[in-house]
């Protein structure tokens, strides 16, 4: 008799412990917005859904047991692919995870991350038990972050293009100024003014070379001025000496038509 009572008491303790664990699990699922469920296979019909079913999608719990509930409320873009993956995973795996979008009763899209375990009989899938976790906020945050990253990248690209345009325009302006000034050197008769203009040319050339760009110096001759080529050579030689610390010529001054050309490269 005492053995029977002891056995009965042990069963009561075990049952009480199981009930407490079940209650703790229920409370945990409610707090964390995790929905437990069971479904038949191969027909995607729910045979059990937890208390949070209505909170997740807004449909009454009894509607979840309709045979077409899943197919009717899956997102149109996910219906075919999600059901195909669900069928393949259930046949091939004992445990798997699957994400899909559902359309809630209010028309909003709800993202669910599903953890599934396959129940088999004689090696064949008979039912599926799992949990669905609402990850809609996480997906929205991902999309917002992706959108923000895209806007930042576009802003950076636009800023780089703007800077490139400004640098290009600035370089073109300085190159044009340099060409004009070199072209006007021979028109200056007074040595003082010639020295001032040459120093101006040197200043602009140094700025361009300091930025890592090449400088193309050109001396143009008009009409019979070409008979005094030595003057152009002298001017370019003087420019080469003055730029020696920051730039080196790619070649000796060469005559092309009615002009002398000399290209300087930034000194490494």
C-alpha positions, 0 to 999 in steps of 0.5 A: 500500500505504501509503495502505491502511495509513494508511486502516486505521490511521485506521479503527482510531483512529476505532473506538477513539475511538467505543468509548471514548465508548460506554464513557464513556456506559455508565459515566455512565448506570450512575452516574446511574441513567439507563436507555437503551431502544428500542421498536417503534411502534405496539406498545409493545414494547421491543427494547433496554433498558440494563444498569440495567433490573433495578435500576430495577424489579427485573424480569429484563432478559429480561422487559422484552422481553415484548410486554405488559411496559409495559402490565402494569407501568404504574400502573393510573391511568397506563396509559390516559392515559400510553399515549394521550399516548405514541401522540399525541406519537410521531405528532406530535413528533420529540422529547418528554418523558413522565412515568409511574408503574410498579409495581416487582417489590416492589410499590412505585411508581416514577416515570420521566421519559422523554426520547424521540426518534422514528425515522421512515421515509418520514415515519411513526414506526417506532421510539422511542429514549429514556432513562428517569430514576428521579425517585421520590425527587424526587416523594416530596420534592415530596409531602412539601414539599406536605404540609408546606406544607399543614400550615403553612397549616392551622396558620397559619389555626388560629392566626389563628382562635384569635387572632381568637376571643381578640380578639373575646372580649376586646373583648366582655368590655371592651365589656360591662364598659364598658356595665355601668360606664356603667349604674352611674354614675347610682347613685353619689351621691358625686362622688369615687366618680363621678369614679373610676368615670368614669375607669375607664370612660375607661380601658377606652374608650381601650384599645378605641379604641387597638386600632382598634375602635369604642366604644358608650357607653350610659346607661340610665334606669329608670322616672322617671329618664328625666325627668333626661335632662340628667344622661345628656347631661352624663356623655356630654359629659364622656366625649367630652371625655376621649376627644377625643385618641383618638376622635371621636363618630359623632353627637351622643348620641341617645335610643332608648327609655329609653337614650342612645347614643353611638358613638366611632370611633378618631381617624385 
